[in-house]
Amino acid sequence: MKHKLTPAQISMLASLAAGRSWDSHISGRSAYGAANATVHKLQSLGLMAGHSITDAGRVALNNTAGK
């Protein structure tokens, strides 16, 4: 995959990988609005299915470690 994950996408995937909900790192009403766009993008990339991280999402997240 050639998509570079944004900080918001990394945070969301990290929350899911840790067994937390997709919105566990979000606070404030406006952040929830922006998070919906992040969810849709991650789903369209195949990195999330429903509100769960996919195997591809785990690979993408692991590829950001240390960068």
C-alpha positions in Angstrom: 0.0 0.0 0.0 1.3 3.5 -0.9 -0.9 5.4 1.4 1.0 7.3 4.2 -1.0 7.2 7.4 -1.8 10.5 9.0 -1.3 11.0 12.8 -5.1 10.7 13.3 -5.2 7.4 11.4 -2.2 6.1 13.4 -3.9 7.0 16.7 -7.1 5.4 15.7 -5.4 2.2 14.5 -3.3 2.1 17.7 -6.4 2.4 19.8 -8.0 -0.5 18.0 -4.8 -2.6 18.1 -4.7 -2.1 21.9 -8.2 -3.4 22.3 -9.8 0.0 22.9 -12.6 1.5 20.9 -11.9 3.6 17.8 -12.8 6.8 19.7 -11.0 6.2 23.0 -8.3 8.7 22.2 -10.7 11.5 21.2 -12.0 14.3 23.3 -14.3 17.2 22.3 -17.2 17.4 20.0 -15.4 18.7 16.9 -12.8 15.9 17.2 -15.7 13.4 16.8 -16.7 15.0 13.5 -13.2 14.8 12.1 -12.9 11.2 13.4 -15.8 10.1 11.3 -13.9 11.0 8.2 -10.9 9.1 9.5 -13.0 6.0 10.1 -14.4 6.2 6.5 -11.0 6.6 5.0 -9.5 3.7 7.0 -12.5 1.5 6.0 -12.1 2.4 2.3 -8.4 1.5 2.5 -9.3 -1.9 4.1 -7.5 -1.0 7.4 -10.7 -1.2 9.4 -13.8 -3.4 9.0 -16.7 -2.0 10.9 -15.1 -0.7 14.0 -12.3 -3.3 14.2 -8.8 -3.2 12.8 -8.0 -5.6 10.0 -4.8 -7.6 9.4 -3.9 -5.0 6.8 -4.4 -2.3 9.4 -2.1 -4.1 11.8 0.6 -4.3 9.0 0.2 -0.7 8.1 0.4 0.3 11.8 3.5 -1.8 12.3 5.1 -0.2 9.3 4.8 3.2 11.0 6.6 2.1 14.2 9.9 3.9 14.7 9.2 6.4 11.9 
